[in-house]
Each structure stands twice: as C-alpha cells, then as structure tokens.
Amino acid sequence: MNRELSSLLIAVTAVSVMGFTGTVGSDPSEREDDQAARVVCDPRSMSDLFADISQKIGPSVVTITSTSTVTAQTSPLVPWGFGFGFPGQGGTREYTREGLGSGVIISEDGLIVTNNHVVGDADELKVVLSTGDEATAKLVGADPSSDLALIRIETGQALPAVSMGDSDQLRVGEWVLAIGSPFALSQTVTQGIVSYLGREGVGLADYENYIQTDAAVNPGNSGGALVNLNGELIGINTAIASRNGGYQGVGFAIPVSTVRNVVDDLLAYGEVRRGWLGVSLQEINTELAVQFNLQNERGALIADILPGSPAEESGLMRGDVVILLNGSAVDTPSSFRNRIAGLDPGSEISLRVIREGRERDVSAILSSAGEDPATVTENMETFYGWRLGELTEDLSTRLDASGISGVVVLDVYPGGPAAMAGLQPGDIITEVSRTSVATVAEVGERISEAVGEALLLVYRHGRTLFLIL
C-alpha cells in the first residue's frame, strides 16, 4: 500500500461506557421474558457530560501540518498521442507534498505525541493550537514499528497537557470520544463505543494491539485523542478500515499503554528498545494442529530460527510450539511477538513449548536485533540466500535509480528464500513491512520483526513491485 493510499485510511475512534444511571424492572407481574434489565439514562446529563469532556480535552488536541519534498522517477516514454509513446530520456523530478494530521499535548513544556505517518518524512512541521496560534515543531523521535512519533513546540508558556488513563482497564462496549482535525476541521468531536480490544493483523504497523471503535473518524484524525468518559487519554487514533477511504464504522487507536512505553524510550534513548528472540513465527491452523498433535490451535509455531540468535542459543527448535511466556498463555504469534518486544534487551524469559507431543521448559536471554549490524547482515546472507549492500552513488547511477533510497540486492543464491520470493540482483529494497529502509541493518531489523512473512517493496528497472519473503 503506498503512502498516498495509506493516508486515506487515517482515522480515529474509540469508546468508554460510563455516566449511566438506571433501574432494573422488577415488577413480579411482568412476564418473565420482559424482566430483562433496562438501563435508563438522562439525555441532558449525558449531553452535558460529553460537552464537559470536549471542553476539557479540546485544548490538548492540536492540528499538525507537514511539508515534505518528494523525488519521483519520470517515465522514459515521451507521450505521443492515443495513449502511445516513444522512448525518451527519463529522469527524476521533485515536488512538495503537504500532509495533515492531529496530535495530543502530553506535557506543559510542549511535548506532543502523534502518528509517525503524520510527521515521519516531513521537512517542516507546523502545529496549530486550539486557540489558533501556530508554532514550528521539531521531531524528538519516531518509531515506525508502532507508528508513533514525538514532536516538541516552544511557546514560552505552559500548555494544556492531557491526563493519561489506563487502556488496560477498557472493556468492549464502553463509550469513548475521538477528537482531532478531519479534513482540516480542527477540534472535531465524535463519539462511539469500543467494539474490540487487542486487534492484531491489520497490517498497519509491525506491532499491533489496537483498540477498535466505531466513532466517526476520517483523514486528518490520525494522531488525535481517544478519551474515556473520565476525560482521560486512552488511545491515539491511527486508522480506519475502509473500502473508499472514508469512515465506514471501524477505526483503530493505539492504546495509551503502548504510547507511554514508546514515549519513555524515545525520551531516554532516542529510540525504542525492544526485546528480540530471533524466530520466525507461524499461525496454527486445524491442519497444523493435527500434524503437530496439538489439542487446539492456540500458541505460536516456530517456523525458523535465525542463526546466532537468542533462540538458537537457548535450544529452541524449528517446529516447537510456544504455549507459555513467563507463565502466561500464548494465544497467537502476534501477541507473543508483541510481548517479547515489550521486554527490555537482556531480559531472561521462560518459555513452555510443545515438542514432538511433549511439553518442555526453555529459558532464553533476549537481545536486540539492532545491537550488532554485522552479525545481523551475516546471518541474513546465510538464512535468506542473498547478499545485500548499501546503495552508493555509483550503484544508483548504474541502476538508473537516481533519487531512490534503499538497499541493493547484490546477489541471490539459487534455491534460497530470496530467490523463491522472486528477488533479482540489482533490485533495490525500499521498504520492509511498509517501513522505509536505508541500510542493511534496517532491513535485518524489519525482517526479523515480521511475523511469518515480510512484505518487501522493490524498485526494479524504473518500476516498483511488492514481493513476499
């Protein structure tokens, strides 16, 4: 999915149920099937509650405009008429792209959290406060893997910071309010309910654990606030599921528990530190459960182990099914991967796995995939059957890839995963799992974080194509 299309899927939503007062029918003369609980609410009180929350949170939500310079490859065909053309010179051109999103003030000194896709590639950032005042923002740090970013503005005065709630206490059915700037309409408030918790596999980011809501959100809401009826931030609105780019009733927000961890790491280290085990995981379906003699389809099947990884050193094996992590059940590969990533590098973990029909315990010490780029590069060459290199100016010229950023495939070994994926020498990998990459180490990190398969965006002979590794 290209970034232009992704921007159409930007939205926000959520829900938090509170503020109801009610009575339950108890008249014994009523028929039994009429004695279900009836919740009665005062519409005026509920309306006042929504208005009070909007008034409280509104000043903490800002509009963010971004400007970036984009270099595009021009077609080597010169238009001639009737849809035909003849060979021409080709080349590149630059144009300015403007973006729009929302953000939430989280500290009085001007820290603002938003989505990475709102600010990540921007050359210039402007923030418009609820008062209409504008300020230039600087990027403090970004985490493409969670699609969160942190920016800062300086106004010389204390800003209205939002109060953070506890997203771990949310329940499906709770009411929530979404506040942001859809279509540049700042301070727009919508309401809905939480329709699902812990939504994974959406394909928007490497680490997904979304709050799903039905609050009406649209392009421009990304990075805005999802709040409960206590007026507390419980999520950052991120995207919608849509066939036409507009609101269709399903939105996704990043839980504030994730936001806290990412913000803390960005402030302390300039990056997000995540635990890494070094395994490729696979979902368990009915057929696999039968083949591996499993009682159910829960758990995470280890499909492969990266050489030199903590997993290899711990004695884990291909075909192991992880059912417990630190004593807690593992339901899916995505949830297992998220929990591993939530631990610090150097953490010791205990795993219970099923191997050849028997349970056994394994311990491992997590590391970070980015700690030793040389090791990651060496392991990738052996594991995936390719040789990668940095895209130098000379290679860029030889490959007619002026203005393209990425990592070049220098060689592909027959029969390896890279060859089976369709990669060829001279291909330039520009994205892995919808995240831009510029170094071999970044390719290794993104691939190692992928669950099962990695989606590559490859530039080849003036065109781009997606491949599955």
Secondary structure, 3 states (H helix, E strand, C coil): CCHHHHHHCCCCCCCCCCCCCCECCCCCCCCHHHCCCECCCCHHHHHHHHHHHHHHHHHHEEEEEEEEEEEEEECCEEEEECCEEEECCCEEEEEEEEEEEEEEECCCCCEEEEEHHHHCCCCEEEEECCCCCEEEEEEEEEECCCCEEEEECCCCCCCCCCCECCHHHCCCCCEEEEEECHHHCCCEEEEEEEEEEEECCCCCCCCCCEEEECCCCCCCCCCCEEECCCCCEEEEEEEECCCCCCCCCCEEEEEHHHHHHHHHHHHHHCCCCCCECCEEEECCCHHHHHHCCCCCCCCEEEEEECCCCHHHHHCCCCCCEEEEECCEECCCHHHHHHHHHCCCCCCEEEEEEEECCEEEEEEEECECCCCCHHHHHHHHHHHHCEEEEECCHHHHHHCCCCCCCCEEEEEECCCCHHHHHCCCCCCEEEEECCEECCCHHHHHHHHHHCCCCCEEEEEECCEEEEEEC
